[in-house]
Amino acid sequence: MLRRGLRNRGSISYSGALFAESFHRLLSTQTGGKLQDKVALITGAASGIGKATATKFINNGAKVIIADIHQQLGEETARELGSNATFITCDVTEESHISNAVDFAISKYKQLDIMYNNAGIACKSPLSIVDLDMALFDKVMDINVRGVVAGIKHAARVMIPRGSGSILCTASVTGVMGGIAQHTYSISKFAVVGVVKSLAAELCRHGIRVNCISPFAIPTPFALGEMSQIFPHVDRQRHVDIIHNAGVLKGVNCEPNDIANAALFLASDNAKYVSGHNMVVDGGFTSFKNLHFPAPDQVQ
Ligand SMILES: NC(=O)c1ccc[n+]([C@@H]2O[C@H](COP(=O)([O-])OP(=O)(O)OC[C@H]3O[C@@H](n4cnc5c(N)ncnc54)[C@H](O)[C@@H]3O)[C@@H](O)[C@H]2O)c1
């Protein structure tokens, strides 16, 4: 019953969000959005958080380059988002792909205002450090950390001469507290927060802001893939419920649009004095622990 209630609330709020997005798109074409005439490059934008952010940015007046390793999905997403979205194939483990994507933005639009290093992968690895698979560790670091550093490097290359820019990265609640995910993924996300702080320290001198967003678990293909490996015997809806039930904030669930809203704020001039920041979007999950003491009258 509780689960059904949660599910219903989720679908009502999702259709509400879709309506709000359509309304906002209409409004922004008439009034100009928060990112009017800005150019954004988003890695991993064919799906999930990246796609929701690309949608949000376009609805706020931006032109978006969708850079993703998944060509078919990326092209479909770009078609769906219309003429202000362009797809480019990009594997973030290949520095030349990132460099090409940045150069493509410059050749098409003459500028790059926002670089969102969002692409990342999960990994199912043994829970104990003793059994750590170092090859898998390297692969995850290659995408989740090296890919982010390369993205910032090439964005900075074109932003420094202009003396402005906003760089975003997707970290995670698993990079805020230990124990939420297995070591490899968690370490990669702690590293993203470190990358952001280290590079914000240099790039502030050039008027470039660098921030990251740490989402709570969201049932995107990324998280659902993990769930189906851990719980292969139950269906997709049950996986969604397990993810949503892990949250602490009553009555709402973490959705891609919540991260897109955070990204819109950080990318826009509303955050013109925010840099080196890790914006945690987790309903309070990493801020507290509750002591589940029994009620006084239950203790004899
Ligand atoms: N969903 C969650 O629960 C959650 C929570 C915290 C952080 N994150 C982070 O959010 C980011 C986006 O994940 P999502 O949940 O939207 O997942 P998703 O699976 O919906 O999207 C990830 C996208 O990244 C692309 N991608 C994967 N490897 C790539 C590579 N080497 N080069 C370029 N693109 C690549 C995929 O094709 C896909 O389109 C990731 O960095 C992830 O670690 C997700």
The ligand as a Gaussian input file, in Angstrom:
#p B3LYP/6-31G(d) Opt

LIG

0 1
 N       21.544000       7.494000     -11.187000
 C       22.101000       7.594000      -9.990000
 O       21.646000       6.988000      -9.009000
 C       23.313000       8.472000      -9.795000
 C       23.581000       8.942000      -8.498000
 C       24.724000       9.729000      -8.301000
 C       25.541000      10.048000      -9.377000
 N       25.249000       9.567000     -10.625000
 C       26.146000       9.941000     -11.721000
 O       25.374000      10.616000     -12.696000
 C       26.041000      10.535000     -13.957000
 C       25.027000      10.215000     -15.021000
 O       24.452000       8.963000     -14.755000
 P       22.894000       8.633000     -15.035000
 O       22.337000       8.153000     -13.759000
 O       22.242000       9.723000     -15.747000
 O       23.085000       7.329000     -15.947000
 P       22.623000       6.977000     -17.437000
 O       23.041000       5.568000     -17.631000
 O       21.200000       7.326000     -17.645000
 O       23.514000       7.961000     -18.344000
 C       24.906000       7.829000     -18.437000
 C       25.322000       8.242000     -19.850000
 O       26.746000       8.230000     -19.915000
 C       27.112000       7.648000     -21.156000
 N       28.485000       7.142000     -21.061000
 C       28.915000       6.030000     -20.403000
 N       30.225000       5.872000     -20.594000
 C       30.638000       6.910000     -21.363000
 C       31.892000       7.293000     -21.903000
 N       33.009000       6.555000     -21.712000
 N       31.968000       8.418000     -22.652000
 C       30.849000       9.165000     -22.888000
 N       29.637000       8.829000     -22.424000
 C       29.536000       7.719000     -21.664000
 C       26.076000       6.571000     -21.397000
 O       26.007000       6.177000     -22.774000
 C       24.812000       7.254000     -20.915000
 O       24.147000       7.967000     -21.950000
 C       27.161000       9.516000     -13.766000
 O       28.387000      10.212000     -13.601000
 C       26.809000       8.813000     -12.468000
 O       27.927000       8.333000     -11.810000
 C       24.144000       8.799000     -10.857000

